[in-house]
Amino acid sequence: MPPARVVLDEADISRAVRRMAHEIIEKSRGIDQLVLLGIPTRGVHLAQRIASAIADIEDSSVPFGTLDVTLYRDDLRMRQVRALEPTSIPSEGIDHRTVILVDDVLYSGRTIRAALDALNDIGRPAAVRLAVMVDRGHRELPIRPDFVGKNLPTSQAEVVRVHFTESDESDEVLIEQVAP
């Protein structure tokens, strides 16, 4: 099997995060009604970085939280068991606000469908938008990201891995071949 191929390095990721922060501010016409919710694990890291970039740009912070969607997934019995992560909603809540869901890789769309179900149990946002570091295609559900770090068309025989220093040894995005 060929070695993993680096498609984004630390500098590329940094530029993508900053660009996504600018796009979020522009599309939202400011940050007054924004809430960022990261989907564990690496979506949380990405959301923290976007929140930090927005704070640098706007000189003001944006509410940030986490949203564990594990129990809302429709494929629990087909996946490895995973520990639940905390869900933390900012004290401002999500009602009547624009919620930006943040995840590392968009693939089938099932994680985002689960996130939408989880949001329904928490409140009623004015709008929900999606930010991802990588959109790799192969959607099974009609879900499209609003903010994308990088579009990476892939084959079904490939896996995209996003690494952040907060949970991994480096900042990089890799494409690996899946064993047949």
FIKOLZA-1660 file (N, C-alpha, C; in steps of 0.1 Angstrom, whole numbers, plus 5000, padded with zeros to 4 digits):
% residues 180
   i   px   py   pz ch aa at
   1 5008 4988 5000  A  M  N
   1 5000 5000 5000  A  M CA
   1 5009 5012 5000  A  M  C
   2 5006 5022 4992  A  P  N
   2 5014 5034 4991  A  P CA
   2 5013 5042 5004  A  P  C
   3 5023 5050 5008  A  P  N
   3 5022 5058 5020  A  P CA
   3 5012 5069 5019  A  P  C
   4 5008 5074 5030  A  A  N
   4 4998 5085 5031  A  A CA
   4 5004 5097 5024  A  A  C
   5 4996 5105 5017  A  R  N
   5 5000 5116 5009  A  R CA
   5 4995 5129 5017  A  R  C
   6 5004 5138 5020  A  V  N
   6 5000 5151 5026  A  V CA
   6 4994 5160 5016  A  V  C
   7 4982 5164 5018  A  V  N
   7 4975 5173 5008  A  V CA
   7 4974 5188 5014  A  V  C
   8 4975 5189 5027  A  L  N
   8 4975 5202 5033  A  L CA
   8 4985 5202 5045  A  L  C
   9 4994 5212 5045  A  D  N
   9 5003 5212 5056  A  D CA
   9 4999 5223 5066  A  D  C
  10 5007 5226 5076  A  E  N
  10 5003 5235 5087  A  E CA
  10 5000 5249 5081  A  E  C
  11 5008 5254 5072  A  A  N
  11 5005 5267 5066  A  A CA
  11 4992 5267 5058  A  A  C
  12 4989 5256 5051  A  D  N
  12 4977 5255 5043  A  D CA
  12 4965 5256 5052  A  D  C
  13 4966 5248 5063  A  I  N
  13 4955 5247 5073  A  I CA
  13 4952 5261 5079  A  I  C
  14 4963 5268 5083  A  S  N
  14 4962 5281 5089  A  S CA
  14 4955 5291 5079  A  S  C
  15 4959 5291 5067  A  R  N
  15 4953 5300 5057  A  R CA
  15 4938 5296 5055  A  R  C
  16 4935 5283 5054  A  A  N
  16 4921 5279 5052  A  A CA
  16 4913 5283 5064  A  A  C
  17 4918 5282 5076  A  V  N
  17 4910 5286 5088  A  V CA
  17 4907 5301 5088  A  V  C
  18 4917 5309 5084  A  R  N
  18 4916 5324 5084  A  R CA
  18 4906 5327 5073  A  R  C
  19 4907 5321 5061  A  R  N
  19 4897 5324 5050  A  R CA
  19 4883 5320 5054  A  R  C
  20 4882 5309 5061  A  M  N
  20 4868 5304 5065  A  M CA
  20 4862 5314 5075  A  M  C
  21 4871 5319 5084  A  A  N
  21 4866 5329 5094  A  A CA
  21 4861 5342 5087  A  A  C
  22 4869 5347 5077  A  H  N
  22 4864 5358 5070  A  H CA
  22 4851 5356 5062  A  H  C
  23 4850 5344 5056  A  E  N
  23 4837 5341 5049  A  E CA
  23 4826 5340 5059  A  E  C
  24 4828 5334 5070  A  I  N
  24 4817 5333 5080  A  I CA
  24 4812 5347 5085  A  I  C
  25 4822 5356 5087  A  I  N
  25 4818 5369 5091  A  I CA
  25 4811 5377 5080  A  I  C
  26 4816 5375 5068  A  E  N
  26 4809 5382 5057  A  E CA
  26 4795 5377 5054  A  E  C
  27 4794 5364 5054  A  K  N
  27 4781 5358 5051  A  K CA
  27 4771 5361 5062  A  K  C
  28 4776 5362 5074  A  S  N
  28 4767 5364 5086  A  S CA
  28 4765 5379 5089  A  S  C
  29 4771 5387 5081  A  R  N
  29 4770 5402 5082  A  R CA
  29 4774 5406 5097  A  R  C
  30 4785 5400 5101  A  G  N
  30 4790 5403 5115  A  G CA
  30 4789 5391 5124  A  G  C
  31 4792 5393 5137  A  I  N
  31 4792 5381 5145  A  I CA
  31 4782 5382 5157  A  I  C
  32 4773 5392 5157  A  D  N
  32 4764 5394 5168  A  D CA
  32 4756 5382 5172  A  D  C
  33 4751 5375 5162  A  Q  N
  33 4742 5364 5164  A  Q CA
  33 4747 5351 5161  A  Q  C
  34 4761 5350 5160  A  L  N
  34 4767 5337 5157  A  L CA
  34 4770 5328 5169  A  L  C
  35 4769 5315 5167  A  V  N
  35 4774 5305 5177  A  V CA
  35 4781 5294 5169  A  V  C
  36 4793 5291 5173  A  L  N
  36 4801 5280 5167  A  L CA
  36 4799 5268 5176  A  L  C
  37 4795 5256 5169  A  L  N
  37 4795 5243 5176  A  L CA
  37 4803 5233 5169  A  L  C
  38 4814 5229 5176  A  G  N
  38 4823 5219 5170  A  G CA
  38 4818 5205 5173  A  G  C
  39 4819 5196 5163  A  I  N
  39 4815 5182 5165  A  I CA
  39 4828 5174 5169  A  I  C
  40 4828 5168 5181  A  P  N
  40 4840 5160 5185  A  P CA
  40 4844 5150 5175  A  P  C
  41 4857 5148 5174  A  T  N
  41 4868 5154 5181  A  T CA
  41 4874 5165 5174  A  T  C
  42 4878 5163 5161  A  R  N
  42 4886 5173 5154  A  R CA
  42 4877 5185 5150  A  R  C
  43 4864 5183 5149  A  G  N
  43 4856 5195 5146  A  G CA
  43 4856 5205 5157  A  G  C
  44 4858 5200 5170  A  V  N
  44 4860 5210 5181  A  V CA
  44 4873 5218 5179  A  V  C
  45 4883 5211 5176  A  H  N
  45 4896 5218 5174  A  H CA
  45 4895 5229 5163  A  H  C
  46 4888 5225 5152  A  L  N
  46 4886 5234 5141  A  L CA
  46 4878 5246 5145  A  L  C
  47 4867 5243 5152  A  A  N
  47 4858 5254 5157  A  A CA
  47 4865 5264 5166  A  A  C
  48 4874 5258 5175  A  Q  N
  48 4882 5267 5184  A  Q CA
  48 4891 5276 5175  A  Q  C
  49 4897 5270 5165  A  R  N
  49 4906 5278 5157  A  R CA
  49 4899 5289 5149  A  R  C
  50 4887 5285 5144  A  I  N
  50 4879 5295 5137  A  I CA
  50 4874 5306 5146  A  I  C
  51 4870 5302 5158  A  A  N
  51 4866 5312 5168  A  A CA
  51 4877 5322 5172  A  A  C
  52 4889 5316 5173  A  S  N
  52 4901 5325 5176  A  S CA
  52 4904 5334 5164  A  S  C
  53 4903 5329 5152  A  A  N
  53 4905 5338 5140  A  A CA
  53 4895 5349 5139  A  A  C
  54 4882 5345 5142  A  I  N
  54 4872 5356 5142  A  I CA
  54 4875 5366 5152  A  I  C
  55 4879 5362 5164  A  A  N
  55 4882 5371 5175  A  A CA
  55 4893 5381 5171  A  A  C
  56 4903 5375 5164  A  D  N
  56 4914 5383 5159  A  D CA
  56 4910 5394 5148  A  D  C
  57 4901 5389 5140  A  I  N
  57 4896 5398 5129  A  I CA
  57 4886 5409 5134  A  I  C
  58 4877 5405 5143  A  E  N
  58 4866 5414 5147  A  E CA
  58 4869 5420 5161  A  E  C
  59 4880 5416 5167  A  D  N
  59 4884 5422 5181  A  D CA
  59 4872 5419 5191  A  D  C
  60 4865 5408 5189  A  S  N
  60 4854 5404 5198  A  S CA
  60 4853 5389 5197  A  S  C
  61 4848 5383 5207  A  S  N
  61 4847 5368 5207  A  S CA
  61 4833 5364 5202  A  S  C
  62 4833 5352 5197  A  V  N
  62 4820 5346 5193  A  V CA
  62 4818 5334 5202  A  V  C
  63 4805 5332 5207  A  P  N
  63 4802 5320 5215  A  P CA
  63 4806 5307 5208  A  P  C
  64 4812 5298 5216  A  F  N
  64 4817 5286 5211  A  F CA
  64 4812 5274 5220  A  F  C
  65 4809 5263 5214  A  G  N
  65 4805 5251 5222  A  G CA
  65 4808 5238 5214  A  G  C
  66 4804 5227 5220  A  T  N
  66 4806 5214 5214  A  T CA
  66 4793 5207 5213  A  T  C
  67 4791 5198 5203  A  L  N
  67 4779 5191 5201  A  L CA
  67 4783 5176 5198  A  L  C
  68 4781 5167 5208  A  D  N
  68 4783 5153 5205  A  D CA
  68 4771 5147 5199  A  D  C
  69 4772 5141 5187  A  V  N
  69 4761 5136 5180  A  V CA
  69 4760 5120 5180  A  V  C
  70 4769 5114 5188  A  T  N
  70 4770 5100 5189  A  T CA
  70 4756 5093 5190  A  T  C
  71 4748 5097 5199  A  L  N
  71 4735 5090 5201  A  L CA
  71 4725 5093 5191  A  L  C
  72 4728 5102 5182  A  Y  N
  72 4718 5106 5172  A  Y CA
  72 4722 5099 5158  A  Y  C
  73 4733 5092 5158  A  R  N
  73 4737 5086 5146  A  R CA
  73 4728 5074 5142  A  R  C
  74 4726 5072 5129  A  D  N
  74 4717 5061 5124  A  D CA
  74 4726 5049 5121  A  D  C
  75 4739 5049 5124  A  D  N
  75 4747 5038 5121  A  D CA
  75 4755 5033 5133  A  D  C
  76 4749 5035 5145  A  L  N
  76 4756 5031 5157  A  L CA
  76 4760 5016 5157  A  L  C
  77 4751 5007 5152  A  R  N
  77 4754 4993 5153  A  R CA
  77 4764 4989 5142  A  R  C
  78 4768 4997 5133  A  M  N
  78 4777 4994 5122  A  M CA
  78 4791 5000 5125  A  M  C
  79 4793 5007 5136  A  R  N
  79 4805 5014 5138  A  R CA
  79 4811 5009 5152  A  R  C
  80 4824 5012 5154  A  Q  N
  80 4830 5008 5166  A  Q CA
  80 4824 5017 5177  A  Q  C
  81 4823 5011 5189  A  V  N
  81 4818 5018 5201  A  V CA
  81 4828 5029 5204  A  V  C
  82 4822 5041 5207  A  R  N
  82 4830 5053 5210  A  R CA
  82 4825 5059 5222  A  R  C
  83 4834 5064 5231  A  A  N
  83 4829 5071 5243  A  A CA
  83 4822 5084 5239  A  A  C
  84 4812 5087 5247  A  L  N
  84 4805 5099 5245  A  L CA
  84 4814 5111 5249  A  L  C
  85 4813 5122 5241  A  E  N
  85 4820 5134 5244  A  E CA
  85 4810 5144 5250  A  E  C
  86 4815 5154 5258  A  P  N
  86 4805 5163 5263  A  P CA
  86 4799 5172 5253  A  P  C
  87 4787 5176 5255  A  T  N
  87 4780 5186 5247  A  T CA
  87 4780 5199 5256  A  T  C
  88 4785 5210 5251  A  S  N
  88 4785 5222 5259  A  S CA
  88 4780 5233 5250  A  S  C
  89 4768 5238 5254  A  I  N
  89 4762 5249 5246  A  I CA
  89 4765 5262 5253  A  I  C
  90 4769 5273 5246  A  P  N
  90 4772 5285 5253  A  P CA
  90 4760 5291 5261  A  P  C
  91 4763 5298 5271  A  S  N
  91 4752 5303 5280  A  S CA
  91 4742 5312 5272  A  S  C
  92 4746 5317 5261  A  E  N
  92 4736 5325 5252  A  E CA
  92 4726 5316 5245  A  E  C
  93 4729 5303 5245  A  G  N
  93 4720 5294 5238  A  G CA
  93 4721 5295 5223  A  G  C
  94 4712 5288 5216  A  I  N
  94 4712 5288 5202  A  I CA
  94 4699 5293 5196  A  I  C
  95 4689 5296 5204  A  D  N
  95 4676 5301 5199  A  D CA
  95 4678 5314 5192  A  D  C
  96 4672 5315 5180  A  H  N
  96 4672 5327 5172  A  H CA
  96 4686 5332 5168  A  H  C
  97 4696 5323 5168  A  R  N
  97 4710 5327 5165  A  R CA
  97 4713 5319 5152  A  R  C
  98 4724 5323 5146  A  T  N
  98 4729 5315 5134  A  T CA
  98 4740 5305 5140  A  T  C
  99 4737 5293 5139  A  V  N
  99 4746 5282 5144  A  V CA
  99 4755 5278 5132  A  V  C
 100 4768 5278 5135  A  I  N
 100 4778 5272 5125  A  I CA
 100 4782 5259 5131  A  I  C
 101 4778 5248 5125  A  L  N
 101 4783 5235 5128  A  L CA
 101 4796 5233 5122  A  L  C
 102 4806 5228 5129  A  V  N
 102 4820 5227 5124  A  V CA
 102 4824 5212 5126  A  V  C
 103 4829 5206 5115  A  D  N
 103 4835 5193 5115  A  D CA
 103 4847 5192 5106  A  D  C
 104 4855 5182 5108  A  D  N
 104 4867 5181 5101  A  D CA
 104 4865 5177 5086  A  D  C
 105 4858 5166 5084  A  V  N
 105 4856 5160 5071  A  V CA
 105 4841 5158 5068  A  V  C
 106 4837 5162 5056  A  L  N
 106 4823 5159 5052  A  L CA
 106 4824 5148 5041  A  L  C
 107 4817 5137 5044  A  Y  N
 107 4818 5126 5035  A  Y CA
 107 4803 5122 5031  A  Y  C
 108 4797 5113 5038  A  S  N
 108 4783 5109 5035  A  S CA
 108 4773 5119 5039  A  S  C
 109 4775 5127 5049  A  G  N
 109 4765 5136 5054  A  G CA
 109 4758 5131 5066  A  G  C
 110 4760 5119 5070  A  R  N
 110 4753 5113 5081  A  R CA
 110 4756 5119 5095  A  R  C
 111 4769 5123 5097  A  T  N
 111 4772 5130 5109  A  T CA
 111 4765 5143 5110  A  T  C
 112 4764 5151 5100  A  I  N
 112 4757 5163 5100  A  I CA
 112 4742 5161 5101  A  I  C
 113 4736 5151 5096  A  R  N
 113 4722 5148 5098  A  R CA
 113 4720 5146 5113  A  R  C
 114 4729 5138 5119  A  A  N
 114 4728 5136 5133  A  A CA
 114 4729 5149 5141  A  A  C
 115 4738 5157 5137  A  A  N
 115 4739 5170 5144  A  A CA
 115 4727 5179 5143  A  A  C
 116 4720 5178 5131  A  L  N
 116 4708 5186 5130  A  L CA
 116 4697 5180 5139  A  L  C
 117 4696 5167 5141  A  D  N
 117 4687 5161 5150  A  D CA
 117 4690 5165 5165  A  D  C
 118 4703 5165 5168  A  A  N
 118 4708 5170 5181  A  A CA
 118 4704 5184 5184  A  A  C
 119 4705 5193 5174  A  L  N
 119 4702 5207 5176  A  L CA
 119 4687 5209 5179  A  L  C
 120 4679 5200 5173  A  N  N
 120 4664 5201 5175  A  N CA
 120 4661 5199 5190  A  N  C
 121 4669 5191 5197  A  D  N
 121 4667 5188 5211  A  D CA
 121 4672 5199 5220  A  D  C
 122 4680 5208 5215  A  I  N
 122 4686 5219 5223  A  I CA
 122 4679 5232 5221  A  I  C
 123 4674 5235 5209  A  G  N
 123 4668 5248 5207  A  G CA
 123 4664 5250 5193  A  G  C
 124 4661 5262 5189  A  R  N
 124 4656 5266 5176  A  R CA
 124 4664 5277 5170  A  R  C
 125 4675 5274 5163  A  P  N
 125 4683 5284 5157  A  P CA
 125 4676 5292 5146  A  P  C
 126 4680 5304 5143  A  A  N
 126 4675 5311 5132  A  A CA
 126 4679 5305 5119  A  A  C
 127 4692 5300 5119  A  A  N
 127 4698 5294 5107  A  A CA
 127 4709 5285 5111  A  A  C
 128 4711 5275 5103  A  V  N
 128 4722 5265 5106  A  V CA
 128 4731 5265 5093  A  V  C
 129 4744 5267 5095  A  R  N
 129 4753 5266 5084  A  R CA
 129 4764 5256 5088  A  R  C
 130 4772 5251 5078  A  L  N
 130 4781 5241 5080  A  L CA
 130 4795 5245 5075  A  L  C
 131 4805 5243 5084  A  A  N
 131 4819 5246 5080  A  A CA
 131 4827 5233 5082  A  A  C
 132 4835 5230 5072  A  V  N
 132 4843 5218 5073  A  V CA
 132 4857 5221 5067  A  V  C
 133 4867 5214 5072  A  M  N
 133 4880 5216 5067  A  M CA
 133 4881 5209 5053  A  M  C
 134 4875 5197 5052  A  V  N
 134 4876 5190 5039  A  V CA
 134 4863 5185 5035  A  V  C
 135 4859 5188 5022  A  D  N
 135 4847 5182 5016  A  D CA
 135 4853 5172 5006  A  D  C
 136 4850 5159 5009  A  R  N
 136 4856 5148 5000  A  R CA
 136 4846 5142 4991  A  R  C
 137 4834 5147 4991  A  G  N
 137 4824 5142 4982  A  G CA
 137 4817 5129 4987  A  G  C
 138 4811 5122 4978  A  H  N
 138 4804 5109 4981  A  H CA
 138 4792 5110 4990  A  H  C
 139 4785 5121 4989  A  R  N
 139 4773 5123 4998  A  R CA
 139 4762 5113 4996  A  R  C
 140 4757 5108 5007  A  E  N
 140 4745 5099 5007  A  E CA
 140 4732 5107 5010  A  E  C
 141 4734 5119 5016  A  L  N
 141 4723 5127 5020  A  L CA
 141 4725 5141 5013  A  L  C
 142 4714 5148 5011  A  P  N
 142 4715 5162 5004  A  P CA
 142 4720 5172 5014  A  P  C
 143 4732 5172 5017  A  I  N
 143 4739 5181 5026  A  I CA
 143 4750 5187 5019  A  I  C
 144 4752 5201 5021  A  R  N
 144 4762 5208 5014  A  R CA
 144 4769 5218 5024  A  R  C
 145 4782 5218 5024  A  P  N
 145 4788 5228 5033  A  P CA
 145 4787 5242 5028  A  P  C
 146 4787 5252 5037  A  D  N
 146 4787 5266 5034  A  D CA
 146 4801 5272 5034  A  D  C
 147 4810 5266 5042  A  F  N
 147 4823 5271 5043  A  F CA
 147 4833 5258 5043  A  F  C
 148 4842 5258 5033  A  V  N
 148 4851 5247 5031  A  V CA
 148 4865 5251 5031  A  V  C
 149 4873 5244 5038  A  G  N
 149 4888 5247 5038  A  G CA
 149 4894 5242 5025  A  G  C
 150 4890 5230 5021  A  K  N
 150 4895 5224 5008  A  K CA
 150 4886 5213 5003  A  K  C
 151 4883 5214 4990  A  N  N
 151 4875 5204 4983  A  N CA
 151 4885 5193 4979  A  N  C
 152 4884 5181 4983  A  L  N
 152 4893 5170 4979  A  L CA
 152 4885 5159 4973  A  L  C
 153 4883 5159 4960  A  P  N
 153 4876 5147 4954  A  P CA
 153 4885 5135 4957  A  P  C
 154 4878 5124 4962  A  T  N
 154 4885 5112 4965  A  T CA
 154 4878 5100 4960  A  T  C
 155 4884 5089 4960  A  S  N
 155 4878 5076 4956  A  S CA
 155 4873 5070 4969  A  S  C
 156 4864 5060 4967  A  Q  N
 156 4859 5052 4979  A  Q CA
 156 4870 5044 4985  A  Q  C
 157 4881 5042 4978  A  A  N
 157 4892 5034 4983  A  A CA
 157 4902 5043 4990  A  A  C
 158 4898 5055 4993  A  E  N
 158 4907 5064 5001  A  E CA
 158 4901 5069 5013  A  E  C
 159 4909 5073 5023  A  V  N
 159 4905 5078 5036  A  V CA
 159 4912 5092 5037  A  V  C
 160 4904 5102 5042  A  V  N
 160 4910 5115 5045  A  V CA
 160 4911 5116 5060  A  V  C
 161 4923 5120 5064  A  R  N
 161 4926 5121 5078  A  R CA
 161 4931 5136 5081  A  R  C
 162 4924 5142 5090  A  V  N
 162 4927 5156 5094  A  V CA
 162 4934 5155 5107  A  V  C
 163 4946 5160 5108  A  H  N
 163 4954 5160 5121  A  H CA
 163 4955 5174 5126  A  H  C
 164 4953 5176 5139  A  F  N
 164 4955 5189 5145  A  F CA
 164 4964 5187 5157  A  F  C
 165 4973 5196 5160  A  T  N
 165 4982 5194 5171  A  T CA
 165 4975 5192 5184  A  T  C
 166 4963 5197 5186  A  E  N
 166 4956 5195 5199  A  E CA
 166 4953 5180 5202  A  E  C
 167 4952 5172 5192  A  S  N
 167 4950 5158 5194  A  S CA
 167 4960 5148 5187  A  S  C
 168 4968 5154 5178  A  D  N
 168 4977 5146 5170  A  D CA
 168 4991 5153 5171  A  D  C
 169 5000 5148 5164  A  E  N
 169 5014 5153 5165  A  E CA
 169 5016 5165 5157  A  E  C
 170 5007 5168 5147  A  S  N
 170 5010 5179 5137  A  S CA
 170 4997 5184 5132  A  S  C
 171 4998 5194 5124  A  D  N
 171 4987 5200 5116  A  D CA
 171 4989 5195 5102  A  D  C
 172 4980 5187 5097  A  E  N
 172 4981 5182 5083  A  E CA
 172 4968 5175 5079  A  E  C
 173 4966 5174 5066  A  V  N
 173 4955 5166 5061  A  V CA
 173 4962 5156 5051  A  V  C
 174 4958 5143 5054  A  L  N
 174 4964 5132 5046  A  L CA
 174 4953 5125 5038  A  L  C
 175 4957 5119 5027  A  I  N
 175 4949 5109 5020  A  I CA
 175 4957 5096 5020  A  I  C
 176 4949 5086 5025  A  E  N
 176 4955 5072 5026  A  E CA
 176 4947 5063 5018  A  E  C
 177 4953 5053 5012  A  Q  N
 177 4946 5042 5005  A  Q CA
 177 4940 5032 5016  A  Q  C
 178 4928 5027 5014  A  V  N
 178 4922 5018 5023  A  V CA
 178 4927 5004 5018  A  V  C
 179 4930 4995 5028  A  A  N
 179 4934 4982 5025  A  A CA
 179 4922 4975 5018  A  A  C
 180 4924 4967 5007  A  P  N
 180 4913 4961 5000  A  P CA
 180 4907 4950 5008  A  P  C
% end
